[in-house]
């Protein structure tokens, strides 16, 4: 599996087209298999046995090996770039930076989203990453008083510019802020700007269709998203 994935990533970086042998039906089967295997593990944040983690990662690699990128090259009409635009919800991650959000002692991590705008004339596109954070135990309050629970939730946002290159793009983070999750509360709590040094991250899109997207960092961390 590792050799197959390495070859696929090498083809991406070299600008070669990928050819797969999976049919759309098989792709759907793999997608459903992943959802079944990952159910109940809170996007990879929950405890997993080694064999469970291995089964999930194997399913992800099988999805990456499908023909989702068959005949896709650098041309905008056939590349992955047009499919990236939209609103995405994180459903699985192996990155320590993301998993850190669940280790905060007094906070719970809700939805993590990524919004990718349409490609701009200059060739890049805007990206907004957001994560909802709320006090520990607020989820139980949400059952009886959802509006109160929502009012206690804040959103951590990071905005940046992504520059695509084939199936890979480099995300340059520009600013971050904390703000209320309910827009109407912004007049009372306008938000807090977060001072952070400008940083960049390179992500390789290894699978994308109308429902799912898989990206990897240069060291192989997995980010799997579901289109909203």
N, C-alpha and C positions, 0 to 999 in steps of 0.2 A: 504493500500500500504506500509506504514512504517513497519508494522509487518511482511509482506511478505519479504521485503528487508532485515530487520534485521535478519530474519531466514536464508535467503540465505547467508548473510555475515558470520553469525555464523557457518554455515555448511562449508564455505570456510576455516575459521580459524581453525576449528576442523579437517580438512582434509577429511570431508565426501564428497561423490559424490553427485551432484545435479541431480535431475530428473525433467524435464520440460514436458509440455504438448503441446507446440507450435510446429507446423510444420514449415518446411523451408519456405513455402509460407506465413505463418503468420509472420515469422521473416522478410521476405522481405517487407511485407505490413507495419510492424512497422518501418522499416528502412526508407521507403519512406515517411511515416507519419511524422517522425522526421524531415527529410529534408524539408518537406513542412512547418511544424510549425516553424522551426528555420530560414527559409529563410528571409534575410533582417535584421537580428539582429546582424550581425557581431560577430559571435561566442559567443554570450552572453554578448558582450561589450555594445551593444546598449540598449536604454531604452525599458523596457518591462512592460506591465500591469501585475498585480498579477495573473490574470486568464490565461494570455498567458504563463507566467513562469510556472504556475502550470501544464498546459497542456503539455508543453515540458518535464518537470521533470517526469510527469506520463508516458509519452511515453518512456523515458529512463528507468524507473523502469520496464516497461513491457518488454523491450528488455532484461534487466538483468534477468528477470524471465523465459526467454525461455530456451530451452534445449541445448544451445550452449556448456554447460559444462557437458552434460549428459555422464555418465560413464567415466569422466576424473578424474584421481587420481593423485598420486604423481609420477608415472612412467613417464619418459621422453617421451615415445612414445604416451602417452594418455593425458599428461598434457597440460596446455595452453602455457608452455614455448616455444616450437618450433614455435608456431604461433606468438609470440611476435616479433621475429626478422624481421627487415625490416625498411622501411622509412615511417613515419607517419606524417600527417598534423593535427594540432589541429582544430577542427570544433565547439567545444562547451566547455565552462568551467564555473565553479562557484567559483573557488578559488580566493580569494582577491589578492594573490600574482601575479596571471596571469592578472587579471583585472586591476591591477595597471599600467600595461604597456600602457593602453589606456588613462591613466590620465596624462601622461607626457605632460607638457605645450607646448613644442616646437617640439615634435616628433610625428610621426604617426607610429603605429605598423602594420607591414605587416604580412607575414606568420610566424607562429610558428610551428616548426617541432621537431620531436623526431626521432632520428636514433638509432635503437637497433641492435647491431651486433650479429652474431651467437654465440651460447654458447661456451665458451672456455673450454679446458680440466679441468681447475680448478673448473669448475661448474658455474662461474659467466659470465657476458657479459658486454661489453662496451656500454655506452649510451651517446649520444651527443644531448643536447637540444639546439635549436637555435631560435632566434627571429630577424626578420628584422626590423630595425628602420630607418626612414628617416625624413628629415625636414618637418614640416607642409606645406601642399600644394604641395608637390612634386608629389603626385598622379595625379594632373591636368597636370603637366609638362610631365608626362609619356605618356599622350595621343599623344602629338606632338613629344616629344623627349625622347623616352623610354630609349635610351642608356645613356643619361645625367642623367635621373632620377635614373637609376640603379647605376651609378657611385656615386651618392650622398647617396646611401643606405649603411648602415653598418649592420653587423651581430653580435649580442650578442650570444656567445656560452658558454655553460657550459658542461664540460665533467666529467663523473663519471663512477663508477663501480656498477652494480646491482647484488645483490645476491638473486636468486629466492628461494622461499619456497612454493611449491604448486602453487596456483594462485596468491600469493602475492610476491612482491620483494622489497628489501630495496635498495634504490639508494643512494650511497655515492658520493657526489660531490667532485671533486678533484681540478678542475681549471676552470677559466673563462677568456674570452678575448673578445675584440672588434676587428673586422677585416673587410676589405672591402668585399662587396658582390660579386664583380667581381674579380676572382682569379688573373687576370693579373695586378691588381693594388697593389698586396701585395709587389711587389718589391719596390714600392714608399712609401707605408704605411704598414709596416709589421704587424701592430696590436698593441694593448695595453693589457698587462696582467692585469687582475683585481685581486686585493688582496681580498680574501674572506676566512673566516674561514671555515674549513671543516665541512660540515653538512650532515645529512642523512634524507631521506624521505622514508616512507613506503607507497607503493601503492598496492591496491588490484584490480586485474583484474576481473571485474564482467561480462564482455562479450567480446568475441573476435571471429571473423570469418575471412574470406578472405578479407573483405572490411572495417569493423569497429572494433574499440576497445574501451571499456569503462573501466576506472579505477577510483577508489575512494581513497581518503586519509582517515586516521583513524577518522577524524571528519566529513566525508561524502561529502567533496568537489568532484565535478564531473569533470573528464577530458575525453572528447570524441575525438577520432582520426579517421581519414580516411586514409586508406593505399594509399601511392603514387605509 
